């Protein structure tokens, strides 16, 4: 894969990350109030959208290391903060069992915000 294709993939995948985490967050917040929205599909979708952040970061790391591209310092910072945020959200799920939909709802929206910020500074 050449440098421009990888850069385009990284740019386009950012929209998957942003929109996916927004939808997962809204779905989880809605599921907090509407019991019918609580399904296994919510958790699969949330896992996919959070995993998409790891894919995005790996694509960025490959671009920087293989193609020797320069990036804005805070662009990478927001990507790695998103990974740390996923770990924090996951670690609190047992303690916030009664509010797990709120945790993942606001967590998804927070991850969306970090992704938007990374895109804006990049």
N, C-alpha and C positions, 0 to 999 in steps of 0.2 A: 504494500500500500504506500503510495507516494505521500509526500508532506501535505500537499493541498487537499487530497482526499481525506486524510486523517484530520486536518484542521476543520474541514467541512463537517465531518462526522461528529467531532467534538462540539462544534457550534450547534448543529441540529439536534444532537442528543440532549443538549441543555434544555431544549423545549420539552422533551419527554420528562426530564427531571422536574422542571418547574410545574408543568401542567399536571403531571402525575401526582406529585406531592400535594398540590392544591386540591385535587379531587379526592385523594385519600383523606386529607384533613377534614374537608367538608363532609365527606361520607361518615367519618368517625364522630364528628360533632353532631351530625344529624342522628346517628345511631344512639347517641347518649339519650336523646329524647324519644325517638321512635324505635321501639323494640323490634319491629318488623325488619329494620335495616341491619340488625345485628346478625351477621352470617359469617360463615367461614370464608366466603369470597372477599369480604372486607379485609381480613387478615392476609390473604394471599396477595391482594392488590397492594396493601400497605407494604408487605415484604418486597414485592417487585419494585415499587417506587423507591424504597429505601436502598435496595440493591442497585438501582439505576445510578445512584450517587457514587457508589463504588466504581461502577463502570466508567462514569464521567471522569473521576479522579485518575483512574488508571490510564484512560485515553490522554489526559493532560500530561501525566508523568511520562508516557511514551513519547509524546510530542517534544517535550522539553529535553529528554535524555537522548533520543535518537536523532532528532533534527536540530538540536542545539538552538531551539527557539528561546527568545526572551519573553517574559510575561511580567505583568504588573505584580508587584510583591503581594498585594492584598488579594489578588485573584486566587492564588494558590492557598492563601490563608483561609479564605472562606470555604474552599473545598474541603480542607482538612478539618475545619471546625464543624462542618456538616457531618463528617464521619464520627467525630467525637460526640456530637449531639445525638446521633443515632444510638451510640453506646449508652449514653446517659438516659435517653428515653427508655431503652430496653431494660436498663438496670432498675428503673423505678416501677416497672409494671407490676411486680408483686406487692410492693408497698401501697400502691394506688389501685388495688384490685377493684374497689368499688367505683373508681373514677377512671378506669382504663381507657374508656372512649374519649374522655376529655383529654387525657394525657396524649393519646395518639392523634387526636384531632388538632389540638394546638401544636403538638410536635410536628405534624405534617405541614401545617401552615408556617411554622418557624423554619423548617427545612426549605420550603418554597421561598421564603424571604431571603434566606442565606444564598440560595441559588440565583435569585434575581440580583442580589447585591454583587455576587461574584461575576455575573454577566455584565453588570454596569461598570465595574472597575476594570474588567478585562478588556 
